[in-house]
Amino acid sequence: MNREELMASIAEEAPPTELSAPLAALWWDAKGDWTRAHAMVDELENVEGMAVHAYLHRKEGDASNADYWYRRAGRSFHRPSLDDEWMALVEGLLAASER
């Protein structure tokens, strides 16, 4: 799947089945369902899941929780805007899925 296909799929009722949990969480976030997105990464103990978890807490406005998850993901920074961060996460996860 590429970025354009992922973006087009957001018009559907459910995410494509081949999406990883972190990508599916970002898909639900794009649909406006923060709670469902968060539930998908809440228990993930991998770097990708923790990075998405950090982004979601940043979006929620919980900076201290976001910082905790950024540290756990090995990231000391985030993108200037939430939209930029969302896109960077999507592009990174899609690239990783092609390897």
CORSULGI-V449708 format. One record per pair of residues at least 6 apart in sequence whose C-alpha atoms are under 7 Angstrom apart, sorted by the first residue. I is the first residue (numbers start at 0). J is the second residue. Records with the same first field share a line. If there is no record, write none. Layout:
# CORSULGI-V449708
I=J + J
This chain:
# CORSULGI-V449708
1=93
2=90
8=14
9=26 + 30
14=23 + 26
20=39 + 40
21=40 + 47 + 48 + 51
22=89 + 92
24=36 + 37 + 39 + 40
25=36
27=33 + 35 + 36
28=36
37=52 + 55
40=48 + 52
41=52
43=49
46=72
49=68 + 71 + 72
50=68 + 69 + 72
52=68
53=65 + 66 + 68 + 69
54=65
56=62 + 64 + 65
57=65
58=81
69=75
77=84
78=84
